Amino acid sequence: MNQEAIVKQLFLLQDKKYAAMQVKIIPTVEADRIIGVRTPELRALAKELYKGANAGSFLTCLPHRYFDEDQLHAFIVSQEKEFDKCVLEVEAFLPFIDNWATCDQLSPKAFKKEPEKLLPYIRAWLKSDKTYTVRFAVGMLMQHFLDKNFRLEYADMVAELRSEEYYVNMMIAWYFATALAKQYDAILPYLKEKRLDAWTHNKAIQKSVESYRITPEQKAYLKTLKVERSRRS
């Protein structure tokens, strides 16, 4: 199945109502680039292509024309089990990611198995001038370094980020909300000392208060740490 055949297959799986919904929630992607293939069907196709002999040629056809191709690409790469091969595919793909959905769907299995090998790449990605490369890096710290691999230096790396990009700051807020749920005592000082910019600080508190993993007592205290003014409404 070549790239043209893959695109044809995506259109056969099209759900126009789903496409209309995606247009609303993914504003950075032009409407005519969204075919409207549901995630389970994309995952199934990605699995088929990964097991076959055609995934490699599809992965080299960058940039893709359609958002759904990007989603498919992310699902294929996420299945790769060999770290070195996987990280090469990720680095080739990251510059072409232009939306939060594809960024967040990219979740390689290989990274979970060897997180220590991932750290140098995360450090480099955090310095990128690409919005979704930075978002991906923060997401990887959240996914792989908030449990047994947690260290304060990783939270420092996120806290030191400063961006004007909404989708970067949302991921930073998400990181600290998740970190509070998993490492409350270690992370609380970042909010008490106001180490984040005002908007991200308040958004992290908001997301924490909405979380079922934060106790009522912790939520009540976090609300007292909100700052009065923020950079964004």
N, C-alpha and C positions, 0 to 999 in steps of 0.2 A: 504494500500500500504506500504509494508516494504521497508527497505533500498535497497535491491536487486531489487525490482520492480521499485523503484525510479530511480536507475541507468539505468535500462533497458529503462525506459521512456525517460531519458535524451538522450540516444543513438538514440532513435527513432526521437528525435528532432534535431539531429546533422546536422550542416551545415559545411562541411569540408573546404570550402573557408573561412568562418568566423573563424574557428579554426586556420587556417594558419595565418590569420591577427592577431589574439590574441597572437599567439606564438611570433610574432615580437614585440608587444607593451608591453608584460608582461614577461620580461626576467627572472624574479626570479622563474618562474614556468616551470617545465620540459614539453616539448612538448607532451609527452605521457599522461600527466595528463589533457590536455585540450580537452574536447569533442567537443566544438564548438556550444553551444546552445545560441541563441540570447536572449538579455535581455528581450524583451516583453514576450517571451515564458517562460522564467524563472520566471518572475513576475506572470504570469498567473498560473503556477504550484504552486508557493509559496502560492498564494491566496487560491488555492484549498486545499492544504495540511493544511494551517492554519485553515481553516474552518472545516476540517475533524478531525479525531481522531488519525491521524498518525504522525503529526508534532513532537510531543513530543519524540517519539522513534527515529526519524531521528536526532533530535537535540542532542541526547545523544551519537550518533555514531561518536565520534571524536577520532583521526583525520579522515577526509574524504579522500578517495583515489583521487577523481577528483576535479579539480578547479571549475567545474560547480556545484558540490555539495556544495562547499564553498559559491559560489554565491547564490545558492538556500537557503542555511542556513542563509545568511545575509538578504535576502529578507523576509524570514519567521520571523526572530527575529524583523525586522524593523516594522512588523505589530502589534506587541504586544502593547496593550494599557495600561496595568497595569505596573506602573513604577518599583515596587519592583521585580516583576517577570521578567521584561525585563532586568533590570540591572544584574540580576543573570545569565541570558542567555548570555548577552554580555560578562561578565567577564569569563564565561566558554569558550567562543568562541575565544576571543582576542588572547590568546597564540598560537593558531593554524593558525592565519592569516599570510600568507607568501607573500602577493603581494598588490600593491597599489589599484588594482581594487576592490577586495573584501573589503578592508579597507574602501574605499570611498563609496561603495554601502551600507555599514552598517549605516543606518540613522533612528534610532528608533523614531516612532511617540510619544511614551511615554515621551521621553526626552524633546520634544518641549513643552509639557503641564506642566512639573514640572522642569524647569531648575535649580531652587535653590537646589533641591535634587541631582542634577547631579554634582555640583561643587566639593564635597569631592572626588568623584570618579575620576574626571578629574585630580585633584591634585595628586592623587595616580598614575594614569596612566602615567602622565608626568615623574614620577620617575622610570618608568619601564626600564628594559634592553632589552625589545622587541621592535624592530624597528616599527612595525605596531601598537603596543599599544600606543606608543608615538605619532605616526602620527594621530591615531584616536582621541587622546585627544586634539591635536591642532585643528583638524577638528571640534570637538564638540565646542570648544571655538569660532571658526570662525562662525559656524552655529547658535549658540544660544546666543552668548554674544558680538555681535558687533552692536546691535541695541539698543533697550530700556534697555537691561541688561548690557550694556557696562560699564566697569570701567577700569581705567588705570592699576590697579593691575593685570588684566587678560593679558593685553599686556605685562606687565613686566614678567609674568610667561613664555610667549613664547620667549621673547627677551633673557631671561637668559639661554635658552636651548643651549647646545653645543653638536654637534653630528658629527660623521664621516660618517653617513648614508645618502646617497643621497636622499632617499625617506622621511626622516625626514626633511632635509633642504629644500626640495622642498615644503613641506607643510608649513613650517615656512614662506617661501617666499610668498606663496599663501595667508597665513593668513595676512601678512602685506600689500600685494597689495589690498586685500579685505578691510582691515581696513582703508587704505588710501581712498578708495572709499566711505566709510561710516562715517569715523571719521577723516577726513583729518587733521584738525588743531591739534587734540590730538595726532595723530600718527606721524606726520612729524618730531618731535624732535628725534624719535628713529633712523631716517636716518641721520638727521643733526648731531647728536652726535655719529653716527657710533656704535650703540649698538648691531648690529648683526655682525656675522663674515663676512669677505669680500665677499665670494661667495654668501652667502644668501642675503646680502645687495644688491648686483648688480642684483641678480635674482628677488628680490622684486621690484626693480625699473623697470626692463625689463617687468615684468608682469603688472605693473601699467601703463606703457607707452602703452602697448597693449590693455588696458581696455578702453571701450567706456564710462565708468563711471567717468573717470578722465578727467578734462578739458584740452584743449590744453595748457593753461598757466601753469597749474600744471605739465603737462608732461614735458614742457620745463624746468621748474625749477628742477624737479626730475632728469633729465638727467645730470644736473650740479653736482649732489651729488654722482655720480658714483665714485668708488674708482679705482685706476689704476691697482692694482694687486688683484688677487683672488686666493683662494686655489685650485680651479678647473677650467678647461677650459670649 
